[in-house]
């Protein structure tokens, strides 16, 4: 997480509180799928460079990655027309996490949390 987006009280937690651990797991899995969706929905790809999968010390300059139609070097095509070895998938970034947070709602409501706090006050941690 970038330094300007902490999980503390002034960061993501303050904006998106109420998510359980299971909810966060769902958000993370959804964010991991965002690059796949970008590839599947792309109408244009451009040549980019990146480390070779065979030898990370060698740079390949002919990978294809999804892009906007207006990008320099954009070529209209579908991911179905690209050899899997020639595709450079986008990396997961903070925008993917934020997009997933807006798509995945918390399953624990404020009333549930109040009941839990009251139960803990009445009966203690162990019940």
ZADO-1210 file (C-alpha; in nm, 4 decimals, padded with zeros to 6 digits):
<atoms>
<atom x="00.0000" y="00.0000" z="00.0000" code="UNK" pos="1"/>
<atom x="00.1444" y="00.3374" z="-00.0933" code="UNK" pos="2"/>
<atom x="00.2551" y="00.5587" z="00.1990" code="UNK" pos="3"/>
<atom x="-00.0288" y="00.8026" z="00.1328" code="UNK" pos="4"/>
<atom x="-00.2895" y="00.5240" z="00.1708" code="UNK" pos="5"/>
<atom x="-00.2389" y="00.3589" z="00.5082" code="UNK" pos="6"/>
<atom x="-00.4717" y="00.1071" z="00.6686" code="UNK" pos="7"/>
<atom x="-00.4847" y="00.3214" z="00.9813" code="UNK" pos="8"/>
<atom x="-00.7618" y="00.5450" z="01.1096" code="UNK" pos="9"/>
<atom x="-00.6928" y="00.8171" z="00.8535" code="UNK" pos="10"/>
<atom x="-00.6538" y="00.5830" z="00.5552" code="UNK" pos="11"/>
<atom x="-00.8500" y="00.3015" z="00.3956" code="UNK" pos="12"/>
<atom x="-00.9894" y="00.1756" z="00.7266" code="UNK" pos="13"/>
<atom x="-01.1554" y="00.5110" z="00.7932" code="UNK" pos="14"/>
<atom x="-01.3086" y="00.5172" z="00.4445" code="UNK" pos="15"/>
<atom x="-01.4068" y="00.1503" z="00.4255" code="UNK" pos="16"/>
<atom x="-01.4562" y="00.0369" z="00.7846" code="UNK" pos="17"/>
<atom x="-01.6935" y="-00.2477" z="00.8671" code="UNK" pos="18"/>
<atom x="-01.5300" y="-00.5130" z="00.6503" code="UNK" pos="19"/>
<atom x="-01.4700" y="-00.8449" z="00.8240" code="UNK" pos="20"/>
<atom x="-01.1583" y="-01.0526" z="00.7623" code="UNK" pos="21"/>
<atom x="-01.3583" y="-01.2695" z="00.5212" code="UNK" pos="22"/>
<atom x="-01.4821" y="-00.9539" z="00.3427" code="UNK" pos="23"/>
<atom x="-01.1237" y="-00.8336" z="00.2986" code="UNK" pos="24"/>
<atom x="-01.0350" y="-01.1754" z="00.1541" code="UNK" pos="25"/>
<atom x="-01.3139" y="-01.1350" z="-00.1017" code="UNK" pos="26"/>
<atom x="-01.1943" y="-00.7823" z="-00.1865" code="UNK" pos="27"/>
<atom x="-00.8360" y="-00.9020" z="-00.2368" code="UNK" pos="28"/>
<atom x="-00.9456" y="-01.1913" z="-00.4609" code="UNK" pos="29"/>
<atom x="-01.1598" y="-00.9516" z="-00.6634" code="UNK" pos="30"/>
<atom x="-00.8661" y="-00.7087" z="-00.6961" code="UNK" pos="31"/>
<atom x="-00.6437" y="-00.9926" z="-00.8178" code="UNK" pos="32"/>
<atom x="-00.8945" y="-01.0537" z="-01.0976" code="UNK" pos="33"/>
<atom x="-00.8956" y="-00.6880" z="-01.2137" code="UNK" pos="34"/>
<atom x="-00.5966" y="-00.7340" z="-01.4516" code="UNK" pos="35"/>
<atom x="-00.7725" y="-01.0339" z="-01.6090" code="UNK" pos="36"/>
<atom x="-01.0824" y="-00.8202" z="-01.6638" code="UNK" pos="37"/>
<atom x="-00.8692" y="-00.5435" z="-01.8167" code="UNK" pos="38"/>
<atom x="-00.7243" y="-00.7903" z="-02.0671" code="UNK" pos="39"/>
<atom x="-01.0623" y="-00.9436" z="-02.1482" code="UNK" pos="40"/>
<atom x="-01.2330" y="-00.6064" z="-02.1958" code="UNK" pos="41"/>
<atom x="-00.9515" y="-00.4411" z="-02.3904" code="UNK" pos="42"/>
<atom x="-01.0121" y="-00.3489" z="-02.7520" code="UNK" pos="43"/>
<atom x="-00.6583" y="-00.2211" z="-02.8105" code="UNK" pos="44"/>
<atom x="-00.3116" y="-00.3436" z="-02.7205" code="UNK" pos="45"/>
<atom x="00.0338" y="-00.1939" z="-02.7659" code="UNK" pos="46"/>
<atom x="00.3872" y="-00.3293" z="-02.7669" code="UNK" pos="47"/>
<atom x="00.5679" y="-00.2898" z="-02.4361" code="UNK" pos="48"/>
<atom x="00.8926" y="-00.4120" z="-02.2882" code="UNK" pos="49"/>
<atom x="00.9413" y="-00.6386" z="-01.9902" code="UNK" pos="50"/>
<atom x="01.1628" y="-00.9109" z="-01.8513" code="UNK" pos="51"/>
<atom x="01.1623" y="-01.2332" z="-02.0485" code="UNK" pos="52"/>
<atom x="00.9821" y="-01.5185" z="-01.8785" code="UNK" pos="53"/>
<atom x="01.2611" y="-01.7533" z="-01.9874" code="UNK" pos="54"/>
<atom x="01.5418" y="-01.5343" z="-01.8554" code="UNK" pos="55"/>
<atom x="01.4531" y="-01.2375" z="-01.6294" code="UNK" pos="56"/>
<atom x="01.7910" y="-01.0827" z="-01.7104" code="UNK" pos="57"/>
<atom x="01.6831" y="-01.0409" z="-02.0747" code="UNK" pos="58"/>
<atom x="01.4352" y="-00.7715" z="-02.1774" code="UNK" pos="59"/>
<atom x="01.1718" y="-00.8437" z="-02.4391" code="UNK" pos="60"/>
<atom x="01.0425" y="-00.5490" z="-02.6413" code="UNK" pos="61"/>
<atom x="00.7522" y="-00.7202" z="-02.8149" code="UNK" pos="62"/>
<atom x="00.5066" y="-00.8015" z="-02.5368" code="UNK" pos="63"/>
<atom x="00.1501" y="-00.6822" z="-02.5874" code="UNK" pos="64"/>
<atom x="-00.0415" y="-00.5099" z="-02.3080" code="UNK" pos="65"/>
<atom x="-00.3926" y="-00.3597" z="-02.2971" code="UNK" pos="66"/>
<atom x="-00.4114" y="00.0135" z="-02.3598" code="UNK" pos="67"/>
<atom x="-00.6491" y="00.2948" z="-02.4484" code="UNK" pos="68"/>
<atom x="-00.7408" y="00.3353" z="-02.8159" code="UNK" pos="69"/>
<atom x="-00.5692" y="00.6767" z="-02.8173" code="UNK" pos="70"/>
<atom x="-00.2348" y="00.5508" z="-02.6862" code="UNK" pos="71"/>
<atom x="00.0644" y="00.5789" z="-02.9172" code="UNK" pos="72"/>
<atom x="00.1150" y="00.2468" z="-03.0910" code="UNK" pos="73"/>
<atom x="-00.2337" y="00.1180" z="-02.9991" code="UNK" pos="74"/>
<atom x="-00.3461" y="-00.1678" z="-03.2225" code="UNK" pos="75"/>
<atom x="-00.7084" y="-00.2763" z="-03.2388" code="UNK" pos="76"/>
<atom x="-00.7335" y="-00.6431" z="-03.1424" code="UNK" pos="77"/>
<atom x="-00.8845" y="-00.8838" z="-02.8942" code="UNK" pos="78"/>
<atom x="-00.6941" y="-01.0802" z="-02.6332" code="UNK" pos="79"/>
<atom x="-00.8133" y="-01.3889" z="-02.8199" code="UNK" pos="80"/>
<atom x="-00.5795" y="-01.2892" z="-03.1069" code="UNK" pos="81"/>
<atom x="-00.2709" y="-01.2791" z="-02.8836" code="UNK" pos="82"/>
<atom x="-00.0411" y="-01.5713" z="-02.8154" code="UNK" pos="83"/>
<atom x="-00.0298" y="-01.6231" z="-02.4374" code="UNK" pos="84"/>
<atom x="00.3504" y="-01.5983" z="-02.4356" code="UNK" pos="85"/>
<atom x="00.3274" y="-01.2519" z="-02.5937" code="UNK" pos="86"/>
<atom x="00.0832" y="-01.1045" z="-02.3403" code="UNK" pos="87"/>
<atom x="00.2178" y="-00.8885" z="-02.0578" code="UNK" pos="88"/>
<atom x="-00.0600" y="-00.8783" z="-01.8019" code="UNK" pos="89"/>
<atom x="-00.1183" y="-00.5559" z="-01.6084" code="UNK" pos="90"/>
<atom x="-00.0007" y="-00.5597" z="-01.2484" code="UNK" pos="91"/>
<atom x="-00.2475" y="-00.5271" z="-00.9608" code="UNK" pos="92"/>
<atom x="-00.2325" y="-00.1744" z="-00.8221" code="UNK" pos="93"/>
<atom x="-00.4037" y="00.0359" z="-00.5567" code="UNK" pos="94"/>
<atom x="-00.6714" y="00.1460" z="-00.8043" code="UNK" pos="95"/>
<atom x="-00.7678" y="-00.2204" z="-00.8455" code="UNK" pos="96"/>
<atom x="-00.8051" y="-00.2518" z="-00.4674" code="UNK" pos="97"/>
<atom x="-01.0162" y="00.0640" z="-00.4482" code="UNK" pos="98"/>
<atom x="-01.2347" y="-00.0505" z="-00.7392" code="UNK" pos="99"/>
<atom x="-01.2896" y="-00.3829" z="-00.5636" code="UNK" pos="100"/>
<atom x="-01.3742" y="-00.2064" z="-00.2385" code="UNK" pos="101"/>
<atom x="-01.6503" y="-00.0170" z="-00.4170" code="UNK" pos="102"/>
<atom x="-01.7795" y="-00.3375" z="-00.5803" code="UNK" pos="103"/>
<atom x="-01.7680" y="-00.5625" z="-00.2710" code="UNK" pos="104"/>
<atom x="-01.9815" y="-00.4466" z="00.0179" code="UNK" pos="105"/>
<atom x="-01.9185" y="-00.5463" z="00.3818" code="UNK" pos="106"/>
<atom x="-02.1307" y="-00.8321" z="00.5141" code="UNK" pos="107"/>
<atom x="-02.1195" y="-00.7163" z="00.8759" code="UNK" pos="108"/>
<atom x="-02.3627" y="-00.4347" z="00.9545" code="UNK" pos="109"/>
<atom x="-02.3389" y="-00.1743" z="01.2280" code="UNK" pos="110"/>
<atom x="-02.6194" y="-00.3465" z="01.4224" code="UNK" pos="111"/>
<atom x="-02.4192" y="-00.6706" z="01.4215" code="UNK" pos="112"/>
<atom x="-02.1160" y="-00.4871" z="01.5578" code="UNK" pos="113"/>
<atom x="-02.3229" y="-00.3214" z="01.8320" code="UNK" pos="114"/>
<atom x="-02.4634" y="-00.6621" z="01.9345" code="UNK" pos="115"/>
<atom x="-02.1108" y="-00.8055" z="01.9469" code="UNK" pos="116"/>
<atom x="-01.9852" y="-00.5170" z="02.1627" code="UNK" pos="117"/>
<atom x="-02.2853" y="-00.5533" z="02.3970" code="UNK" pos="118"/>
<atom x="-02.2323" y="-00.9315" z="02.4225" code="UNK" pos="119"/>
<atom x="-01.8641" y="-00.8786" z="02.5030" code="UNK" pos="120"/>
<atom x="-01.9522" y="-00.6221" z="02.7711" code="UNK" pos="121"/>
<atom x="-02.2152" y="-00.8537" z="02.9211" code="UNK" pos="122"/>
<atom x="-02.0326" y="-01.1844" z="02.9057" code="UNK" pos="123"/>
<atom x="-01.6638" y="-01.1102" z="02.8333" code="UNK" pos="124"/>
<atom x="-01.4434" y="-01.2309" z="02.5508" code="UNK" pos="125"/>
<atom x="-01.4924" y="-01.6001" z="02.6201" code="UNK" pos="126"/>
<atom x="-01.8747" y="-01.5852" z="02.6560" code="UNK" pos="127"/>
</atoms>
